[in-house]
């Protein structure tokens, strides 16, 4: 299996660096923003209800950090007014949640982020709203025009998202909802955002997304739409990308569970990329706010975490780093995975960052990794030799060769692998004719 390199176009702003995911309440807090609800101490244990008070000015204060690790885009979980800490129960789609700041704070953030070479991607929750949304309350009270926006029955009951009473489902089959969502996208376009991630689009009415796409095709902020997706992608018409959790599953299988050998791993990665089309803009997830942390998934084994993080940067697509994953933060699925980002790194976090930072910077600096194709040179059991390469218009070629063995025994390959490499910590290494167990090496040629 082979993937051909991708050309440059209007989506280079996505390819150029990693996507850094931020759960807004938990990343950074600027104390100048007054809290409108009770907050817990920053390093408290997360619960489904508590608030830490992270805000947009806090994020702005971290832009130097984000730029230094090769962030091309920030992907925010929801930022609009809502009663919960996760904000997937939107109350007002045209207003920032006051705990995060103001609309002008968003405009300032996007402007400053752009000066750092970073775009801002917002989370659009348009499958459902929150039950405190004024339009829903009016619909419940009998407003016929607004009632069309929801699925409310004669006895007062209503369709929800997944049976969750505080999240009434929007009726995306209604032209009223299509008009409404278009207005939301046009409103926030004026604040300098770069794109959107759509929540639960696999439950949209048929034709809704394509109709919306046609309505907003004049907006630069509609260049890149990501669909929330898990194992099934066939619904995703009208999107540039889907959330590629599949790659994360396979990374975990390969480096830790050993339910995938080298062949399973790399052939599936290539096939998924090929079936999507433009694999170079697929956001790859090894964890997120909806999963356990990767360090927890590998049961705290540092060699598995290192192998997985490095491969996350090396495979085709755009690596997504959920804030704190670069520090090997641990946490079970919600709420454990939603802990606050440390104000200062402790010894173990600092050591993890010392490992992860060069990998993130390499991904941001390499055209072979951002646009390059994929060629499998050799594989054997849990050992794999592959190459990512990119040739520019002048014929100059950048190439990165990767040699990895996630198994527990050395493997003899037929390929010529002896000579100079860099090891997984980017230190020079010499190899003979075998790939050592539980190791990763790389070497690259630059034009």
N, C-alpha and C positions, 0 to 999 in steps of 0.2 A: 504493500500500500504506500502511495506517495501523494503528497499534497504539493501543488505548484505554488510558487510565491504569489503574493498579491501586489497589485499596483497601488500607487498613491492616489487618493481622491479626497472628497470632502469629509470622509470619516477618519482621516489621519489623526484628528484630535482625540479619537478614542484609542487608536492603535498605539500611540506614542509612549504611553506609560501605564502604570497600574491604575486600577479603580480602587479608591479607598472608601470603604463603607463606614458611615458614621450613624450610630443610633444617637440622635441629637441630645437627649437628656443626660447622656453618660460620657461625653467625650471631653469637654472642657467648659469651665464656667468663668465668665467675667463678672465680678461682683458688682459692677456698676448697674447691671440689669436687676431691677427689683423683682423679687419673687412674689407671685400672686397666690401662692399656696405653700403649705409646709414642706420643707426640704429635710432630707436626712443627711448625715455626714457623708462626705464624698466617697470614702472607702467602705461604706456600709454594704451589707449583703443586699443584693437586688431582690425585690419581691414584685409580684404583678401590680402592686398598687403604689409603691413609693416613688418619690421624685427626688432627683439629685440636682436639678437646676442647670444642667448644661445649656448653653445658648450660642447664638451665632457669633457674638463678639468673642466668645471663648474659642470657637473654631478659627476665627480670623487671627487670633493670637498664635495659632499653631501652623500657620501657612508656611513659615520657613521650614518647620519640621517636615511637613507634608511634601514640599518641593524637594527637600534634601534626599528623600527616599524614592524619588521618581514618580510621584503621583501625577497622573495626567488628568484625572477627574475624581471629584468627590461624589459619591452617591449617598444621599441622605435618606434615611427612613422619614416618614411623614413629618412635615413641619407646620401644617395648618392647625388652626384652633380646634382643640379636641379635649375632652375631659380626662383621657387616660394618659399614662406615660409613654405608651407606644404610638398613640395618635392615629390608629387605624379606624377610629370611630369619629370621623370628621364632623365637626359642628359648623364650621364656616370655611368654605373653600377659597374665599377671597381675602382671608386674614391670617397673618402669622399667629401662631400661638404666643400669647404675651410672655410666657415663661422663656421663650426662645429669643424674644426681641420684637422688632417691628419690621414692616416691609422695607423700610429704608435700611435697616441692618442687613437684610438680604441683598439689597442692591449694592451696598458697600462691600459685602463679602464677595459677591460675584466679580465686582470690579477689581478688588485686591487679589482675588484668586487668579483672575485672568492675567494680572501683572506678574504672577508667579508661574504662568503657563498652565494653570489648572482650571478646568471647567467644573460646573456644578450641575448635577443631575438630581431632579426632584422625584419623589414617590407620589404617583397619582393613584388615589384610592377611589375608583369610579365604579366598582362593582357594587359597593354598598357605602352607606354613610353612617353617621352616629344617630342615635335616637333623639339627641338634643338638637339636631339640625332644625332651624326654624321652618324650613320648607316641609319637613316631615311632620312636625307638630301641627302645622296648618293643614296638611293633607289629612291627618288624623281627625282634625276638627271639622272637616267637611269641605275644604277648598277643592272644588272639582278640577281646576286647572293643575294644581300642584299634586293632586291625588294621582294623576297620570304618571308622575315621576317614580311612583312606588308600586308595590303589589299589595294593596290593602283590601281586605275582604269585608263582606257585609257585617260580620260579627265583630269587626274591629281588629282582628288578628292580621298579621302581615308576614310576607316572605322575608326571611333573614339570610345572612351569610352563615351557612353551616349550622343553623339552629341557634345562633348566638343572638339573644334577644336585644342586646344593645347595638346591633349592627343591622338595621333594615336594608334590604336589598334595593338598589336602584333599578328601575325598569329600563334597561338599555335598549329595549325594542321601541321605546317611545321617542319621537322626534324632539320632544321637550327636553329629554335628557341629553340627546345629541347636541342640541343647541347650548345647553347648560355647560357641558364639558368643553365644548369649543370656546365658550367665553372664559372658562377657567384657564385653558391653555394660552389663550391670547393675553389674558391679564398678566400671567407670570412671565410670559415672554418679555415683557417690558422691563423686567428686573434682571435681565442678562443671563438667564439660565441657558445651559447647553443641551439639555435633553430630559427625557422622562423614563422612569421605570413604572410599569403599570401593574397594580396589584390584582391578582385573581382574574386576569383577562380571559382565561379559559371558561369563565362563566358568563362572558358577555353574550348578548343576543347575536345571532348570525348577521353579519354585514355591518355591525356597529363600528368595528375598528377600521375597516376599509373606508367607510363613510367619513369617519372622523379624520382619518389620514388625508383624504381628499380635501376636506374643509380647511386644514391647516398647512397645506403643502407650501404655502408662501413663507412660513416661519423657519428661521434658522434653528430655533429650539425644537423643531420637529424633524431634525435630521436623523436623530438617533433615539429610537423607542425600544426599550427592553421589556420583554414580557416575562412576568413571573412564570416559571415553568419548573416542573420536577422531572418526571420520567417521560412525559408525553409532550411532543412539540407540534403535532400536526395542526393544531388549532391556530398557530401563530402567524396568520396572514396579516400584513400591514405592520410588521415589526422588522427592525434591522437585526435584532438579536433576541435570544432567550437566555434566561439564567441557566447556565450550564452546570447543574449539580452533578450530572453524569460523570464529568471528568473528575470531580472531587471524590465521588464514590470509588472510581477506578484507581485514583492515587492511593486512597486508603487501602483498598484491596491489595495493591501491589507492594506497598512499602511496609504494611503492618499485618493485615489479616492473612496474607498469602493465599487468598482465594482467587487471585489472578496472577498468572505468570507473566513474563515479559511480552509474550505474544498476545495474550488477552488484553494487557494494558495498552500497548501502543497501537494495535490494530483497531481497538474500539475507539481510542482517541481520534485516530485518523478517519475512521468511518463516520463518526458523529460530525466531525468538521466538514467532511465531504458532503454529507446529506444535508447539512444546513446551507451550504453554499459558501458564503463569505465567512470562513472560520476565523479570520483574523480580527473580527469585531465581536466574537462570542465571549461574553464575560464568564470566566471559569471560577467556580466557588469551591473552596475546600471546607468552608464553614460560613455561618452568617448568624443574624439575629434569630433565625428560625431553626437552628441546629445546635447540637453540642459543639463546643470549641474543638478545633482540630487537635490541640494538645490533649484534650480529654478523650477524643475518639481513638487516639493512639495510646491511650492508657498511661500517659505520662512518660512514655519511652522516648528519650531525647534523640536517639539515632533514627527512629521512625519519623519523628517530627522534622528533623533536619532533611532527611531524604525526601519527604513529602513536600516541604516548603520549597526546596530547590527545584524539584520537578514541576511544581506549580508555576514557577517562573520560566521554565524551559519549554513547556509544551505549547502547541499552537493555541492562539486565543489571547484574551486580555485577562491577566490574573487579577482577581478581586481580593483585597486584603481587608477583612473586617477588623476595625480598629482594636488593637491588642493582640491580634493573631501574630504579628511580627515580634511580640514579646513572649510568645508561648503561653499566653494567659489560658487558664483552664476554666471550665464551667459546663455543667450539664445544660441541656436544652431549657428554653425559657422557664424561669427567669435567670437561671445560672449563667447563661451565655451573655447576658446583658449587663454585666458588671461595669463599673466606671473605669475609664482609662486612667492609669496611674499618673499622679501629678509629678512624681519622680520615680525613676526605675530603681528597684532593689537589685541586689547582686545577680540573682537568677534572670530577672528581666533584662538587665544590662547585658548579660552574656548571650541571651537569646537574640537581642537586637544586634549585637556585634556580629552574630552569624547571619541574620536575615537582611541587614541593611545592604551589604555588597550584592546580594542576589537581586534585591529590588532595583538597585541602581544599574546593575548589568542589564536587566530587562528593559529599563527606560533608555539605555544608551545604545542598544543593539538593533539595527535594522533587520538583522537575521532573525531576531526573536519577534519583532513587531510586525514585519511584513514577509518574513522568509517562509519558504516551503518546509516540507518535512520528508526526509528519506530514511527509511530503516535500512541499515547496512548489515546488521547481523543480530540475531537473538538466540539465546539458549537458556532454557529453564528460567531463572530469574535474572539473567544477565542480558543486557541490551546495549547495542551501539547504534546511535542514530545521529543524523545531521540536520541542522537548520541552516539554510543559506539564502542569501539575497544578492542579486546582481543588479546594479544600477544601470541607467541609460548609457553610460560610458563603458560599460562592460566590467566595471570594478566589482569584485565579489567579496562579500563578507561571509564567513563560514564559522559555525560553532559545531564541534563534534562533542557528543555526550556519551559517556560510558558509565553505566550504572549496574550494580548487582545488589538486589534487595534480599537475596537468599543468604543462607547461613553457611555456605561453603564457597570456596574459590571456584571460578569457572574458567576453563581453557577455551578460548575462541579461535576461530580460523583466521580472523582478520589480523592485520599488523597493528598491534596496539602498544608495542614496546616504545619507550621514549618519554618525551617530556609532556607532562600534563599539569593542570592545576587540580588540587583536591577539592573536596566539598567546602572547605574553609578558605578557598582561593589561595592556598599556599602551593609553591612548586612541588611536584612529585614526579618520581621516576617509576615507570611500570615495566615489568618484564612481559611474559606471555600469558599471564593469568589475570583475571579481574578479581580482586580480593572481595571476600564476603562483606556485605553491608557497607558498600562504598559507592561513591560517585566521583567521577573525574570529568573535566572538560578541557578543551583547548580550542582556540579560535584564531582565525586569520582575518585581519582587517585590510581593506584596500589602502 
